[in-house]
Amino acid sequence: MKKFIPFLILTLTVVLTFCGCQNPLNYFSEEPTSTTTPTTEETTFQGNSEVVTLAKSSTEPSSSKEYNYHSDLLGATFVLPQTWENKYAVTEESNNYGGSSVTFYEKDNHSLDQSLGEIFTYNLFPTDEYKTGANFTEYGTVTIGDTTYYLVCTTPTEKKYSTKNKNMKKAYDALNKESDIQLICNSVVFDGGYPIDKNGASTTMASSSTDTTDPSATSVTKANRSSDNVGLVFPDISSRKLTSADLKGKSADDIQTAINDICALHGYNFTTDSIKKHYQQFSWYKPSGNYSESTFNDIEKYNYSFLQKAR
């Protein structure tokens, strides 16, 4: 038996040595290594000329990568989401109102037919004549030199993709997302550091979703269109779709008040004294016995739902 004791001690020593080299509790606790995404080549189009730009290499996780598109015509930079990489084309031109425009397309549809693939156009308008059109969203104003421009995003009245195969529709729908369009339009930075006045655009809409002959409803619609909507948490709540960035620094009470603002613009008769007194101080508030959420325009409906989810 004694002959086996040295052998047993040696065996136990070897086993304990190997087990002690790695703490079982830390087996998966190593720090993840950061990998660098190689620089990629991106092809876009300006007018009839092809422009090749390089997306910066990044140590960020690929899911959070963003990259820029610079418009020489506008003198502005757009931040594009990763999902747009190598999937879009761009044209830049002067618009019919004396300003400049950049139109973003889904690349495959646009390559097949120049009339297809349009996702949205970002415009600088020196006048508000664009209000005679449809499907526009205002993003404020910017003053460059002696001219103040309205910053307006316009979208086509119908989807523009090739019906020849399902892949064309799928490619188009992948880019034609309202949330992406809003983020891109909100990301614009001008070369000269010109500040954007987010509240600079008028709240007047091209058309109203209210279609009624009721006098009280008509007066509410006029109030809703007025540029004198003072006292609102978001003065342009009827003309611009809100984003998460708008809610930064806003309290739960601010968000609830913004919800109330939309209702107040359409004549909701508040029963809580403090809320009623708050709105009675504004000339645009016209309480109505015919209040209905059906009178909200499309942007107000979106913001109403968006704010309710954010509470």
JOJO-V808859 format. One line per field, one symbol per residue. ss: DSSP state (H for helix, E for strand, - for the rest). psi: psi as a letter, one per 30 degrees, with the letter a starting at -180 (. if undefined). burial: 1 if it has 24 or more other C-alpha atoms within 12 Angstrom, else 0. Layout:
ss = ???
psi = ???
burial = ???
This chain:
ss = -HHHHHHHHHHHHHHHHHHH---HHH----------E--EEEEEEE--EEEEEEE--E---HHH-EEEEEE----EEEEEEHHH---EEEEEEE-----EEEEEEEHHHHHH-----EEEEEEEE---HHHH---EEEEEEEEE--EEEEEEEE-----------HHHHHHHHHH--HHHHHHHHH--EE-----EE-----------------HHHHHHHHHHH------------------HHHH----HHHHHHHHHHHHHH-------HHHHHHHH------------HHH--HHHHHHHHHHHHH-
psi = efffeeeeeeeeeeeeeeeffkjefgeggkkkkkkkklklkkklkjbgkkkklkkklkglkffgklllkkjeefhlkkkkleffkggllkkklklfggalkkkklkeeeeeekfflfkelkkkjkflgffffalhlkkgalkjjbgkkkkjkkkllflkilkgelfeeeeeefffikeeeeeeeeffkkkeggkkkjfgfklgklelkfkilgkeeeeeeeeeefkggilfkejfgfffkklleeffkfkleeeeeeeeeeeeefggkjkfkeeeeeefffkffjjkkfgkkfffkleeeeeeeeeeeff.
burial = 00000000000000000000000000000000000000000101110000000010000000000111111011011111111111111111100000111111111111100101111111111111011000111111111000011111111000111100000100111111000111111111110000010111111110110100000111111111101011111111111111100100000000111111111111111100000000100001111000111011111111110110010
